[in-house]
Amino acid sequence: MRRDLETLENVHPTLSVLIETWRDGAREWLDNIETTPSIEAITWQPFENGPSMGGLLLHMIGCDLYWLESVVHGRELSLDNPAVAYDSTAMQDVAFWPAAPKNEWEWYLTLFKSSREAVLADVMAFNQPEFLVQRNGREYTFQWIIAHLVEHDSYHGGQIVMLHEMWKKLHAN
């Protein structure tokens, strides 16, 4: 089987590669979760206030929305979105991850996939890789923001897979 990145029509080539890399990276880590995690596995934290599979997934969605909605477009994020609400209480820099909602894996996947497709549609529509954003005394290009989100997704996606594997090993019968 051949794997390649699709060239997206009417999308700047740099953004096309980033979008397709983002899609493929998410496919890769999602495919590595071979069995549907239980609610206990999704919300399990390996240490007090540590990350959980569900918490990381909500954080990833929240970060996507923060960078695109808030930083790029200057829009207020709604705490009605469960990912935004969760991420507003997490403090990953000091390892404080609140307990994730006790929902089925399908709930998390539906939220992730619908949010991600909306984010990718926004990236394709915006289509200005060198657009410059100034925030808190720093400057970011749109293409850097997207590259950062691709890296962020791979980083936390790998952690989700690792947490699932740890859960399975610790709870094997």
Secondary structure, 3 states (H helix, E strand, C coil): CCCCCCCCCCCCHHHHHHHHHHHHHHHHHHHCCCCCCCHHHHHCCCCCCCCCHHHHHHHHHHHHHHHHHHHHCCCCCCCCCHHHHHHCCCEHHHCECCCCCCCCHHHHHHHHHHHHHHHHHHHHHHCCCCCEEEECCEEEEHHHHHHHHHHHHHHHHHHHHHHHHHHHHHCCC
